[in-house]
Amino acid sequence: MIKKAIIMAGGSGTRLRPSTLALNKHLIPIYDKPLIFYPLSLLMLIGIRDILIIVNDHDKFLFEKLLGNGKKFGIKIRYKTQNKPTGIPESFIIGEEFIDNKNVILILGDNIFYGQGLVEIIQKSKNSFKNGAKIFTYPVKNPNEFGVAELKNNKIKKLVEKPKVTKSNLAITGFYFFDKKVSSIAKNLKPSKRNETEIIEILKYYQKKNRLDFTKLGRGSTWLDTGTVRNNLLCSNFIQIMEDRQNYKIGCLEEISYRKNWISKKELSQIIKNMGNNEYSIYLKSLIN
């Protein structure tokens, strides 16, 4: 069982400049809502209500303005700052007090997950998770751009970061489960050639101990990485098509919290009132009408 999660939303977003010279990449709109809404919505959908968001020091007030302490969504959000981008594993050192010797989820703030049955798959994994680590893999046509899991007899044989040659097309997505030992493991990592610690080194530690599990996300699921300008546009187009066709919002935090009875109709009405008259607030009104 896991009840806590960390969203890594720091970094400098160099691949998205010049936009990220003035705005954190996790606050850039993906169609009709900020990017941070999508990973946060997945955590809420699987029942996580205690969340730490790690941000850059100079962006913290923007996240607080957008999300507050999470109360309006029926959750609890805390913030910690990362002074400089020294690697994803630093999130477990910065968040050690938050983790508090408990199991924890880590999701990268620029990842979007969507698909029928996806929430049920992840929720089942979350409820049964006890110790070790778990990754979620996704088939891609360009595995050389990702960390890749190579399998043998349906078990992880090898983990490779951006392999030049590999027979596997299973990319490691930016969504992980870890046990309470992850902070101490992160503290012992040495920086790579990029002068950053690497998340794949933590995964390799668990794999060598035979304590790394995995779940394949198949054709019914979508994993989108928004790390480039082109990918941002593709993600926005995907969200627009799905929302227009189905008339449901993807990543709508207010809807999730309302449908889970984490906030009342009165509280949702107040959110709508403060949001003004726009397509998003009109959608929210439809939920209570």
Beta strands, then each sheet from edge to edge (+ up, - down):
strand 1: 4-8
strand 2: 29-30
strand 3: 33-34
strand 4: 50-56
strand 5: 76-82
strand 6: 104-108
strand 7: 111-115
strand 8: 133-139
strand 9: 147-152
strand 10: 155-161
strand 11: 170-178
strand 12: 212-216
strand 13: 221-225
sheet 1: 5+ 4+ 1+ 6+ 11- 8+ 12+
sheet 2: 2+ 3-
sheet 3: 7+ 13-
sheet 4: 9+ 10-
end
